[in-house]
């Protein structure tokens, strides 16, 4: 009898020791996302679950092919109320999420539908642009207005004409014209009634242009382009870009676009909504 009790005691101690050696239990979090584009080499996407109001990383990734699954602490995952996707530096000294949060969704049961609402509500976006070259050498209308695009309503001075959400920190708008060799940036902006980040293609430094975003295409053509660039019948795009941004191409989010008509100012051209480019998806636990 004593031998049996001794064996039972040893067995129970063995089980207890094994239990103590076991780590926390884990579970799978699966991302099934669409519309994301590959980032530059200096940045990664990173997922986060929100537990008691605090973010917990679910891991970084570069591939935008889905579905993808990540191993997460099961208790944290079961208690998570939301999922957030951010853009992070590849070498990241900050343990928390950056301002560049792309997607967010609230868990309902074991899944969360994620959208770009954390960046802004783009459901009713709109705007207009016109063709004019206010930065040419003379600063007057000399028949070359097809070489410039400006975002707003023509006038003296022109005025802003965007229906777009004010972006949170970590994001900026950027204008584009699709040239013969790809998209050409007109500059970044966060305010609609001021000049954008710069006019590297403009006609002269003595005339910076009107107090709205836009660009003339006279100087310093990118590789594969010939200036002056006739903007008529070209694709014009407004994108939403992460800040900082290490890619020379437009980001996935392009809420406005249009094909420019042939009429120059005082005519204006209307943007169309392009909401199909906004990333979306489902996260399952």
Buried (B, 14 or more C-beta within 10 A) or exposed (E): EEEEEEEEEEEEEEEEEEEEEEEEEBBEBBBBBEBBEBBEEEBBBBBBBBBEEEBBBBBBBEEBEBEBBBEBBBEBBEBBEBBBBBBBBEEBEEEEBBEBBBBBBEBEEEBBBBBBBBBBEBEEBBBBBBBBBBBBEEBEEEEBBBBBBBBBBBEEEBBBBBBBBEBEEBBBBBBBBBBEEBBBBBBBBBBBBEBBBEBEBBBBEEBEBBBBBBBBBBBEBBEEBEBBBBBBEBBBBBBBBBBBBEBEBBBBBBBBBBEBEEBBBEEBBEBEBBBEBBBBBBBBB
